[in-house]
Structures are given as C-alpha cells and as structure tokens.
Amino acid sequence: MKAIARVAVLMGSDSDLPVMEKAEEVLRSFEVGCLSAVASAHRTPQYLRSLIARAERKGVRVFIAGAGGAAHLAGVVASETLLPVIGVPLGSKLSGLDSLLSTVQMPRGIPVATVAIDNAANAALLAVQILSLSDKALAARYEKYRRDLTRSVIAKAKARRSR
C-alpha cells in the first residue's frame, strides 16, 4: 500500500531532479509519502496554483520547493498556501548564490525555511521534524536516526584516534 503523500517535492525544471530526488529518498527512508512534480513559478503559474491546491486536498502538510537562478519557486508556493514551505536553492551559473539569496530574502509575513544550496536531503529532514510534531511513530524514527548519526560520528572519531 502506498503511503499518503504528506510532503510535496516541487522543482522548477526537470533538470533539478538529480538534486531534488535526494529529498524523495530521505522521505522514503522515513516512510513518509511524497508527491513530486515539475512546475515553473513563472512559466506555469496557473498550473502551479492548481498543483498546490490539489496537494493540499490530498493531505500534503509540507512543501519542499527547489529552483535555480533567481526563479523563486518556494516564495511563490508560500504565497499560495498556509502550510510550511522549505526552499532548496539550487546551484546555478552564479554557484547557487543567486538562488540562495532569492530564497532566503522573503518579505515579512510570508516565511520560507531555507536550507543550504543543493541540500534537498536537509529539506526532507526538516519536513520530517515538522511532521513529527503530530506523529509519534515518525518522531521515534527520527530520534533513532539522530542516535544512529551520533553513534556513526563517534565511531569515526574513535577510529581516527586509533590510527
């Protein structure tokens, strides 16, 4: 049985897929259903608007939006929903700095959480944290992930010291 999509992973172009599929992988590892779509904030605004409304009706609780250049998909998504939006600035001709600045510089009143350039995995982890507030089983999986991450770092540090 397929999990109900609780996160929508949106990208401005199909060329963004190699980065944005990392979010999908993380969400799958936590057993969080997601839907994924390509929608340009500027070339297909009506389609994007309908996609957001459809995702909300299907039970999506968090949006992850990634786009490169100054195309600000996350900001447009945030203007169309009351749900949390996480922006993933993507690498571009200006090494992603243009994407980062356009994503992080949201006007007061329309927040977008922003992760590091090309870090869709962290966007998915933030979505998991948000969803964990109302899902004890997911919170337990996330807590285990963090414990395992800590153990891994400590094991690597011990291995390094023993050289």
C-alpha positions as CSV (number, residue, x, y, z in Angstrom):
1,M,0.0,0.0,0.0
2,K,1.4,3.4,-1.0
3,A,1.8,5.9,1.9
4,I,-0.4,9.0,1.8
5,A,1.6,11.9,0.4
6,R,2.3,14.3,3.3
7,V,5.1,16.2,1.6
8,A,5.1,17.7,-1.9
9,V,8.5,18.0,-3.6
10,L,8.3,20.6,-6.3
11,M,11.0,21.7,-8.7
12,G,11.1,24.4,-11.3
13,S,12.6,22.2,-14.1
14,D,13.3,18.6,-14.8
15,S,17.0,19.4,-14.7
16,D,16.5,19.9,-10.9
17,L,15.7,16.3,-10.4
18,P,19.2,15.0,-9.6
19,V,19.2,17.3,-6.5
20,M,15.5,17.1,-5.6
21,E,15.3,13.3,-5.7
22,K,17.6,13.3,-2.6
23,A,14.6,14.7,-0.7
24,E,12.4,11.9,-2.0
25,E,15.0,9.3,-0.9
26,V,15.1,10.7,2.6
27,L,11.3,10.8,2.9
28,R,11.1,7.2,1.7
29,S,13.6,6.2,4.3
30,F,11.3,7.6,7.0
31,E,8.3,6.0,5.4
32,V,6.8,9.5,4.6
33,G,4.8,9.6,1.4
34,C,5.5,12.3,-1.0
35,L,4.4,13.5,-4.4
36,S,6.8,15.1,-6.8
37,A,6.2,17.5,-9.7
38,V,7.8,19.9,-12.0
39,A,6.1,23.3,-12.1
40,S,7.7,26.7,-13.0
41,A,6.7,29.6,-10.9
42,H,7.0,31.9,-13.8
43,R,6.2,29.8,-16.9
44,T,3.3,27.9,-15.5
45,P,1.7,29.9,-12.6
46,Q,-1.8,28.7,-13.1
47,Y,-0.6,25.0,-13.2
48,L,1.4,25.6,-10.0
49,R,-1.5,27.1,-8.2
50,S,-3.7,24.2,-9.1
51,L,-1.0,21.7,-8.1
52,I,-0.7,23.3,-4.7
53,A,-4.5,23.2,-4.1
54,R,-4.6,19.6,-5.3
55,A,-1.7,18.6,-3.0
56,E,-3.4,20.2,0.0
57,R,-6.7,18.4,-0.7
58,K,-4.7,15.1,-0.9
59,G,-3.3,15.7,2.6
60,V,0.1,17.3,1.9
61,R,1.3,19.1,5.1
62,V,4.7,20.4,4.0
63,F,6.0,21.7,0.7
64,I,9.6,21.4,-0.4
65,A,10.4,23.6,-3.4
66,G,13.7,23.8,-5.3
67,A,14.7,26.1,-8.2
68,G,17.8,27.6,-9.6
69,G,18.8,31.1,-10.6
70,A,16.5,33.9,-9.3
71,A,13.4,31.8,-10.1
72,H,11.8,31.8,-6.7
73,L,9.5,28.7,-6.7
74,A,9.5,28.5,-2.9
75,G,8.3,32.1,-2.5
76,V,5.5,31.6,-5.0
77,V,4.4,28.4,-3.3
78,A,4.5,30.2,0.1
79,S,2.3,32.9,-1.3
80,E,-0.3,30.3,-2.3
81,T,-0.5,28.1,0.9
82,L,-0.7,28.5,4.6
83,L,1.4,25.3,5.1
84,P,5.1,25.3,5.8
85,V,7.4,25.7,2.8
86,I,11.0,24.7,2.7
87,G,13.1,26.2,-0.1
88,V,16.1,24.5,-1.7
89,P,18.3,26.9,-3.5
90,L,19.9,25.1,-6.5
91,G,23.3,25.5,-8.0
92,S,23.3,27.8,-11.0
93,K,25.6,30.0,-13.1
94,L,26.4,32.0,-10.0
95,S,27.3,28.9,-8.0
96,G,23.8,29.0,-6.4
97,L,24.3,32.3,-4.7
98,D,21.5,33.9,-6.7
99,S,19.2,31.0,-5.8
100,L,20.2,31.3,-2.1
101,L,19.6,35.0,-1.9
102,S,16.2,34.9,-3.7
103,T,15.0,32.0,-1.4
104,V,16.2,33.4,1.9
105,Q,15.1,37.0,1.3
106,M,11.4,36.6,1.7
107,P,9.3,39.6,2.7
108,R,7.9,39.8,6.3
109,G,4.8,37.8,6.7
110,I,5.4,35.1,4.0
111,P,8.1,32.8,5.6
112,V,10.2,30.2,3.7
113,A,12.6,28.0,5.6
114,T,15.8,27.7,3.6
115,V,18.4,25.0,3.6
116,A,21.9,25.1,2.1
117,I,22.4,25.2,-1.7
118,D,21.6,21.8,-3.3
119,N,20.8,20.3,0.1
120,A,17.4,18.7,-0.6
121,A,18.2,15.9,1.9
122,N,18.2,18.5,4.8
123,A,14.9,19.9,3.4
124,A,13.4,16.5,3.8
125,L,14.8,16.1,7.3
126,L,13.2,19.4,8.3
127,A,9.9,18.2,6.8
128,V,10.2,15.0,8.9
129,Q,10.8,17.1,12.0
130,I,7.8,19.3,11.3
131,L,5.6,16.2,10.7
132,S,7.0,14.6,13.8
133,L,5.2,17.2,16.0
134,S,2.0,15.4,15.4
135,D,3.2,11.8,14.6
136,K,4.7,9.9,17.5
137,A,5.8,6.9,15.3
138,L,7.6,9.3,12.9
139,A,9.2,11.1,15.8
140,A,10.5,7.8,17.1
141,R,12.1,7.0,13.7
142,Y,13.6,10.5,13.6
143,E,15.0,10.1,17.1
144,K,16.6,6.8,16.1
145,Y,18.1,8.4,13.0
146,R,19.7,11.1,15.2
147,R,21.0,8.5,17.7
148,D,22.5,6.5,14.8
149,L,24.0,9.6,13.3
150,T,25.7,10.4,16.6
151,R,27.0,6.9,17.0
152,S,28.4,7.0,13.5
153,V,30.3,10.2,14.1
154,I,31.7,8.9,17.4
155,A,32.8,5.7,15.8
156,K,34.6,7.5,13.1
157,A,36.3,9.8,15.6
158,K,37.4,6.7,17.7
159,A,38.7,5.0,14.5
160,R,40.6,8.1,13.6
161,R,42.2,8.4,17.0
162,S,43.3,4.8,17.0
163,R,45.4,5.3,13.8
